[in-house]
């Protein structure tokens, strides 16, 4: 069961600014209101420190606050709490996506990009359950970054033949393209592959690491081709009909395209969405999705 932090507070109606200040801070932290003066947040070291500071501030201003580490027993389940967090963040993503699209239309400047990037980072930090809109925002941000900062030189692409035990690096929060690409790597390119999941803004590339589905990565989007398609071509396996069919599904799902419209695509989308909701851990996502892609490959005649 997931552990949560529960903050209860009691604040006098006067002065009014204190209640408004506390509410603003709770919103900034991404806390979920479950009742008047009762707020939940995911248990981790950073959130614990933030709640402790807020509790201290409330008491210093004459209020009272209590902090608990808890698990859902009855009334609320972990799944219902996560869904509530997703709905809490949904409007934030919609607003930021609208802002980003408007800036693209108007011609985004470097300063506007920096402000947008910081807002996106702040939103991702308080998105504890991968709310609707996160994937779309990430795709838009990637599009803007590629436009503003096109690589000056093509990244040298290593040969894939004979790879064994290489370190493959990608962004945290793997979903459609990255799970499929990781499966392709393990199944057909590098069975002993080691995967590392990073925050792109904090990552420093080391020699020998192979980046996929990352800006300036060795294997990432090219033109209108998703990373899975790029890896498939680089591995020389495009002639495999089953892999080619999977590539069409991943293309439509990742790029939100309707080019191929294979009948299996909606079912695959639903299965992947279920895996994402069941697991926040990237390793577990790769494990479960690998079984999905193995079955899909077999159903399409792959061997």
C-alpha positions, -999 to +999 in steps of 0.1 A: +000+000+000+011+035-007+020+058+022+006+093+023+012+124+044-019+139+060-018+175+072-047+188+094-048+224+104-069+248+124-065+285+116-085+314+131-105+334+105-085+364+114-062+376+102-075+365+068-041+366+051-028+336+070-055+312+057-050+325+022-012+321+025-015+286+038-039+276+010-016+292-016+013+272-002-007+239-002-016+245-039+021+251-047+030+218-030+003+200-050-016+188-019-050+172-024-078+186-003-099+158+011-120+178+036-119+213+051-084+218+065-073+182+057-047+177+029-030+146+015+003+144-004+025+115-014+049+104+013+086+111+003+114+130+019+109+163+000+071+164+007+077+155+044+101+184+047+077+208+030+047+198+052+069+201+083+079+236+074+043+245+066+031+231+100+058+251+118+047+283+100+010+277+109+019+273+146+042+303+145+013+324+133-010+312+161-027+283+144-025+246+151-014+218+127-010+181+129+010+159+105+005+121+100+020+094+079-009+072+069-023+045+045-057+043+030-079+018+048-115+026+041-135+053+024-106+062+001-083+037-018-049+043-032-064+041-067-091+067-059-066+090-043-043+088-074-073+095-096-082+125-075-046+138-079-048+133-117-080+153-118-065+180-096-037+185-120-057+182-153-067+219-155-030+229-148-019+209-178-047+222-200-038+258-192-001+253-198-006+234-230-028+263-242-001+288-233+025+268-251+005+264-283-002+302-283+035+309-279+043+286-308+018+303-330+031+338-321+068+327-324+082+318-290+113+337-278+142+323-257+130+342-226+094+329-231+108+294-235+127+296-202+096+308-183+075+281-199+102+254-191+103+265-154+065+263-152+065+229-168+091+217-143+071+230-114+040+213-126+058+180-132+072+182-096+037+183-081+022+158-105+022+126-084+000+105-106+008+115-141-023+135-149-039+137-183-021+162-204+014+154-192+024+134-223+010+162-246+029+189-227+061+169-229+057+164-267+051+202-271+081+211-250+102+187-270+090+203-302+098+238-290+133+228-278+141+211-311+130+243-329+149+267-307+180+245-303+186+223-334+217+202-330+246+218-346+261+185-356+243+151-360+249+128-330+271+100-340+250+068-342+268+037-331+264+004-348+239-019-331+253-052-343+269-072-315+259-050-286+259-066-252+253-050-219+253-014-230+239+013-208+208+028-223+195+061-210+161+076-213+138+100-195+119+090-164+082+083-166+084+059-196+053+054-216+044+044-252+075+050-273+100+044-246+085+011-233+083-002-269+118+009-277+131-007-245+114-040-255+128-038-290+163-032-275+161-062-251+144-086-275+164-079-307+193-056-302+210-059-268+195-087-246+218-077-217+209-040-219+210-020-187+185+009-185+189+041-166+161+066-162+170+103-157+157+138-154+170+154-187+177+188-170+200+171-144+216+145-167+252+147-179+260+123-208+289+099-202+309+082-230+295+049-239+260+056-228+233+052-255+204+077-252+170+070-267+139+092-269+159+121-255+169+154-270+202+150-289+201+113-282+218+087-304+184+072-311+154+096-309+127+111-331+137+119-367+113+139-388+080+123-384+095+090-372+092+080-335+121+065-316+108+029-321+108+034-358+143+049-358+156+020-337+138-005-360+155+009-391+189+012-374+187-025-364+179-036-399+146-054-389+121-033-407+115-063-430+100-082-401+062-078-408+052-082-371+077-055-360+067-032-388+030-036-377+040-027-341+059+003-354+028+016-371+008+013-338+035+030-318+038+058-344+001+066-342+000+064-304+032+084-297+027+111-323-011+112-319-013+105-356-039+087-377-016+076-405-020+038-401-051+033-380-045-004-373-074-021-356-052-033-328-041+002-318-069+012-294-065-021-275-028-016-272-034+020-260-057+008-233-033-019-221-004+006-219-026+031-201-034+004-176+002-004-170+010+033-165-017+036-139-007+004-121+030+013-118+049+046-112+082+027-112+099+027-146+114-008-141+080-023-134+065-005-164+092-021-186+086-055-172+048-054-177+049-038-211+075-063-223+050-091-217+024-071-236+047-065-266+058-102-266+022-113-268+014-086-295+045-097-315+034-134-313-002-126-323+011-108-354+031-139-365+065-130-350+088-157-338 
